[in-house]
Amino acid sequence: MMEHRMGVAFLAAFIATIVGANWALGEYGIVSIGFGLSAPAGVYFAGLAFALRDGVRETLGVRGTFAAILAGAVLSYFLEDARTFAIASGIAFGVSESADALVYEPLRERSRMMALGLSNTVGLALDSMLFLWLAFGSLAIIEGQLVGKFYMTAIAMLALLAWRRRDLLVGRSAA
């Protein structure tokens, strides 16, 4: 029962990041992310989505993950300035989820943190290339897209490591 509640929380957060990414891009367009790089404004939401996506997959399975991607794309489609981005986002997230799962699943029993890091690297690279090509017809800002997503993936991984450490320190079993 607790795992199902966690899955629903991951699902809601994952859908929210998809919608947030499309909203931010529609609202703010291309933004500076530092180091002289630019990326679509939704890059931070999208980067966080990869860790949440793994949480959905762990608790609700692959079907739950694809349902969330579809829900996020459909909800985004109704945002005034995000229709084109919603379609590109849904396709890119769906394709990258497939690649992410192919990397994550075989590695997760050995080390979930390694699986998370490697699968997110593959997923965010594929998602970035596909999204930029579909949404803008160009990969001109790919470096900024990759760096921005890496920021958020690194933050999510650090948060998970801190959570696991806390669980170990208070005598809980870390999954």
N, C-alpha and C positions, 0 to 999 in steps of 0.2 A: 504494500500500500504506500509506504514512504517513497519507494522508487518511482511509483506512478506519479505521485505528487511532484517529485523532483523533475520527472519527465515533462509534466505539464508546465512547470515553471520554465524549464529550458525551452520548451516549444514556444511559449508566449514571448520570451525574451528574444529568441531567434527570429520569430516573425516580426517583432518590433524592430530588430536591427535591419532587416530587409526593407521594411517600410521606411525606417529612419534614413537609410542610405539613399533611397530614391527621393525622399522628401528633401534631404539636405542638398542633393545634386540639383533638383529642380529649383530650389530656393536660392542657393548660393553659387551654383555653377562650379567653375574651376577655382581652386584656392591654393595659396602657398602653403607648403607643409614644412618648410625649413630647408636648409642646405641648398637653396636656389632651385628647389624642385616644386612642381605643381601637380595637383591631382584633383579628380572630382571630389567635391565637398563630402560626399558620402563615404569616402575611403575609410574613415575611422569606424563608422558603423559596420561597414563590410568586413573590416579586419577583425573586429570583435565577433562577428557572425561565425567565423570558422571554428572558434573554440566552443561556442554555443551549439553549433551544428553537431559537433562530436558528442556533446552532452545529450542532445536529442537522440542521436543514433544509439548511444549506450543505454538509454532508458526506454525509448519507444520504438527503436528499430529503424531500419532503412525506410519503411513505408511512412513512418511518422515524419522522418526527415524530408522526404519528397512532398508530403502533404503540407508541411510548413513552408517549403519553397514555393509551392503553388499558391498557398494562402497569402504569403508575403507579396508575390508578384501581382495577384489579383487585387489585393488591397491597395498596392502602390499604383495600380492602373487607374484607380479612381482619384488619385491626387492630381490636381489641375495641371501642374507643370512636369509630371513625371511619367506620362504614358509611354513614350519611347524608351525611357530608361527602365521602366518596369518590365517591358518585354525583353530587352537586352539583359537585364539583371536576372530574370527568371531562367532564361536559357543558360546564361553563364553559370549561375549557381547550380543548376541541374547537372550540367556537364562536369563542373568541377567537383560536385558532390560524388559523382560516380568515380572519378579518379581518386579523390580523397579516400573513399571507402576501400578502394583496391589497395591503397597503401596502409591505411589504418587497421583494417581487420586482421591481417596476418601478424601485425606487430603488437597489438594491444595486450595480448596475454604475456608477452615478454616484458614490455615496459609501456605503460600508457602514456607517460610523458614523452618518450621517444616517438611513439606512434602519433601523438598529438603534434609534436614538432615537425616530423617529416611529412605527415599527411597534410598539415596546414600549409607547409611550404609548397608542396605540389598543387594543392587546391587553390591557394591564393595566386600562384603564378598563372595557372590555367584560367582561372576566373578573371584575372586582370587583363590578360591578352584578349580573351573572348569578349568580355564586356566592352573594353575600349574600342575594339574593332566593330562590334555591333552598334554601339551607341554613337560613336564618333567617326567611324570609318578610318581610324588612324591609331597607331601605337605611339604617337609622339610623346605622350606623357607617361609612358610605362614605368620609367624609373620612379617617379613620384608615387604612382599607384602602388608599386611594390614596397617602397619604403614606408608609406603610410599604413599599409596593411601589416607590415612587419612590426611596426610600433605596437599596434593593438594586439597582435598575436603574442608578442613578447610580454606585454602587460598581463594578458590573460594567463599565460603560462606561469609567470611569477606569482600571480594570485593563487593559482592552483597549487603550486609548490608550497606557498605559505599556509594554505588550508590543510594540505596533507601533513605538513610539519606540526601544525596545531593539533591535528587529530592524533598524531603519534605522541606528542607531549602530554596530552590528557588521557592517553591510554585507549584511544578508539582505534578500531581497525580501519586503516586507509585502503580505499578501493583502488 
